[in-house]
Amino acid sequence: MTKNQLFHQVAGLKRKNSPLQRVFLPKDLMPQVMPDEYPSSCLKKLEQLALILLFLGFFHLNVSSAAQAEALPEYQVKAAFLYNFANYTQWPDDIGNKFDICIHGEHFFGSELNQMQEKKINQRDISINYTNQIEDLGDCQMVFISHTSAFIIKAILDHLKDRPVLKITDNLNRLHEGVTINIVVVHGKIKFDVDLSAAKSSGLDLSSQLLRFAREVYK
């Protein structure tokens, strides 16, 4: 299905109020040809939904799956964010043939992350690991630190210091020193802040396409 076909398919859906009015997606993935038969106000709403669907990787849609995407739970969206954070980050070449995503602490993803194991990051198979042990995090390429682990975040960051690990926190009040990305919910919308110095110290290169959708970028 092409992006323009996707847009036309979304146009056939009845729009409902959704907390997911804004998710980030590079403009070069947006439909380049807007149908002439839709008024501009309708196009704007349809474009928002099309962005959600494209962002979440639903390239092979039917109408029912598209409709379900309008009411995605918070952690289903956060799972999509993790996948896209990884896609728009460059790691050193010597990280191995597997891409390990580690979740530390109590989480609320359910089975959402399991679907990621059917995809790849930079041609590497994805492995999802859940742990409460800090020493298990050293070999991960991405570490999601649940807000339930905030009380030991310093110990986690000390353990991961200068390692090529994308460190992501969940809904902390601020971007903690050493954390690369902090996901926050603001007025029902999921946003994220980025610390470029933390990325650089870990040997990671974040795409400018990712940074343009951040709420705040700290240098």
matplotlib code that plots the C-alpha trace (Angstrom):
import matplotlib.pyplot as plt

x = [0.0, 1.4, 1.3, -1.3, -3.5, -3.2, -4.3, -7.4, -8.2, -8.0, -10.3, -13.0, -13.0, -15.2, -13.0, -13.5, -11.9, -8.5, -5.8, -3.3, -3.5, 0.2, 2.9, 6.3, 7.0, 9.5, 7.8, 9.4, 7.1, 4.0, 1.8, 3.3, 0.1, -3.0, -6.4, -8.1, -11.6, -11.2, -11.5, -8.5, -10.1, -10.8, -7.3, -5.7, -7.6, -7.0, -3.3, -3.0, -4.6, -2.4, 0.6, -0.4, -0.8, 2.4, 4.3, 3.1, 4.2, 0.7, 1.5, -0.8, -4.1, -7.7, -10.4, -11.0, -7.3, -7.1, -10.2, -8.6, -5.5, -7.5, -7.9, -4.5, -3.6, -0.7, 1.8, 1.0, 2.0, 5.1, 6.1, 5.9, 8.0, 10.7, 10.8, 11.2, 13.7, 15.9, 15.3, 16.5, 19.6, 22.9, 25.0, 28.7, 29.2, 30.6, 27.4, 26.8, 24.2, 21.3, 19.5, 18.6, 15.9, 15.8, 12.9, 13.9, 11.2, 7.5, 6.0, 2.6, 3.4, 1.6, 2.3, 2.9, 6.7, 6.5, 5.4, 8.6, 10.5, 9.0, 10.9, 14.5, 16.7, 19.5, 19.2, 19.5, 17.0, 15.2, 15.2, 13.0, 14.3, 12.6, 14.7, 14.9, 18.7, 21.0, 23.8, 21.7, 21.6, 25.2, 24.7, 21.6, 21.4, 18.3, 17.2, 13.8, 13.8, 10.3, 9.2, 8.9, 12.7, 13.2, 14.5, 17.6, 18.1, 21.5, 22.8, 21.4, 23.0, 26.3, 26.3, 25.6, 27.9, 29.9, 28.4, 26.6, 23.2, 20.1, 18.8, 15.1, 13.0, 9.3, 7.4, 10.1, 9.5, 12.7, 15.3, 17.8, 21.5, 22.8, 19.4, 19.1, 15.3, 12.5, 9.0, 6.3, 2.5, 1.4, -2.3, -3.0, -0.4, 2.8, 6.0, 9.7, 12.7, 16.3, 19.7, 22.3, 25.3, 24.1, 23.8, 27.2, 28.9, 27.3, 28.7, 25.2, 24.1, 20.5, 18.9, 17.9, 14.5, 14.0, 15.2, 12.8, 9.8, 11.2, 9.5, 12.9, 16.4, 19.2, 22.8]
y = [0.0, 3.4, 6.4, 8.1, 5.0, 4.9, 8.5, 7.7, 4.8, 6.9, 9.4, 6.8, 6.6, 8.6, 10.8, 10.5, 12.5, 10.9, 11.7, 10.9, 14.1, 14.6, 12.0, 12.7, 11.6, 13.0, 15.0, 13.0, 10.1, 12.2, 11.8, 14.0, 14.3, 15.5, 14.6, 17.5, 16.3, 16.9, 20.4, 21.7, 21.3, 17.6, 17.1, 18.4, 15.9, 13.0, 13.9, 13.6, 10.1, 9.1, 10.2, 8.0, 5.0, 5.5, 6.2, 2.9, 1.0, 0.0, -0.1, -3.0, -1.8, -2.7, -0.4, -2.1, -1.9, 1.7, 2.5, 0.8, 2.9, 6.0, 4.8, 3.4, 3.1, 5.2, 2.4, 1.1, 4.6, 4.5, 1.2, 2.8, 5.6, 3.2, 1.5, 4.8, 6.2, 3.2, 3.7, 7.3, 6.6, 5.5, 3.1, 2.2, -0.6, -3.1, -3.6, -7.1, -8.8, -8.5, -5.4, -5.8, -3.6, -3.8, -2.8, -2.1, -2.0, -2.4, -1.7, -1.4, -2.4, -5.7, -7.6, -4.5, -4.8, -8.4, -7.3, -5.4, -8.7, -9.3, -6.2, -5.2, -2.3, -1.6, -5.1, -6.5, -8.8, -7.3, -9.0, -7.7, -8.3, -7.5, -7.2, -5.6, -6.2, -3.3, -5.7, -7.1, -3.8, -3.5, -5.4, -3.6, -1.2, 0.6, 0.7, 1.9, 2.9, 2.8, 5.6, 2.9, 2.6, 6.3, 5.8, 3.9, 5.9, 7.2, 3.7, 2.6, 5.6, 5.1, 1.5, 2.5, 5.5, 5.9, 2.7, 2.8, 2.6, 4.8, 5.5, 6.4, 7.4, 7.4, 10.4, 11.8, 15.4, 16.4, 15.1, 13.5, 14.0, 11.1, 10.2, 10.5, 10.8, 11.4, 10.6, 12.7, 13.1, 16.7, 17.5, 14.0, 14.2, 12.1, 14.1, 13.7, 15.7, 14.9, 15.5, 15.6, 15.6, 12.3, 10.8, 12.0, 10.7, 7.3, 7.4, 7.7, 9.9, 11.1, 11.9, 15.5, 14.2, 12.8, 16.0, 18.2, 16.5, 16.8, 19.1, 20.3, 19.5, 20.1, 20.6]
z = [0.0, -1.0, 1.4, -0.8, -0.8, 2.9, 3.1, 0.9, 3.2, 6.3, 4.6, 4.7, 8.5, 10.8, 13.0, 16.7, 19.6, 20.3, 22.9, 20.1, 18.2, 17.8, 17.3, 15.7, 12.2, 9.6, 7.0, 4.2, 5.3, 5.0, 1.9, -0.8, -2.8, -1.0, -2.6, -4.1, -3.2, 0.6, 2.2, 4.0, 7.5, 6.7, 5.3, 8.5, 10.7, 8.3, 8.1, 11.9, 11.8, 8.8, 10.8, 13.7, 11.5, 9.6, 12.8, 14.3, 11.2, 10.1, 6.4, 5.6, 6.9, 6.8, 8.0, 11.3, 12.3, 11.3, 13.4, 16.4, 16.0, 17.0, 20.6, 21.4, 25.0, 26.4, 26.5, 23.0, 21.8, 24.0, 22.5, 19.1, 20.3, 21.5, 18.1, 16.3, 18.8, 17.9, 14.1, 14.3, 16.4, 15.1, 17.2, 16.8, 14.4, 17.0, 19.0, 17.7, 15.5, 18.0, 19.2, 22.9, 24.4, 28.1, 30.4, 34.0, 36.7, 36.7, 33.3, 31.7, 28.1, 28.4, 25.2, 23.0, 22.9, 21.8, 18.4, 18.0, 17.9, 14.4, 13.2, 12.8, 13.8, 11.4, 10.1, 13.6, 15.2, 18.2, 21.6, 24.4, 28.0, 31.3, 34.4, 37.9, 38.1, 37.2, 36.2, 33.4, 31.6, 30.4, 27.2, 26.1, 23.3, 24.7, 28.3, 29.2, 32.9, 34.3, 36.7, 39.3, 39.2, 39.7, 43.2, 41.9, 38.6, 39.7, 40.2, 36.9, 35.1, 36.8, 35.7, 32.1, 32.0, 28.7, 27.3, 23.9, 25.4, 24.6, 28.1, 28.2, 31.2, 31.6, 32.9, 35.3, 36.3, 34.5, 32.2, 34.7, 34.0, 31.9, 30.5, 26.7, 26.3, 28.8, 27.7, 29.3, 29.0, 28.8, 28.7, 27.4, 24.7, 24.7, 24.2, 24.8, 25.7, 24.5, 26.0, 23.2, 25.6, 27.1, 23.6, 22.6, 25.8, 25.0, 21.4, 19.9, 17.0, 17.1, 13.7, 13.1, 12.0, 15.5, 17.2, 15.3, 17.0, 20.6, 23.0, 24.3, 23.1, 25.6, 24.3]

ax = plt.figure().add_subplot(projection="3d")
ax.plot(x, y, z, "-o")
ax.set_aspect("equal")
plt.show()
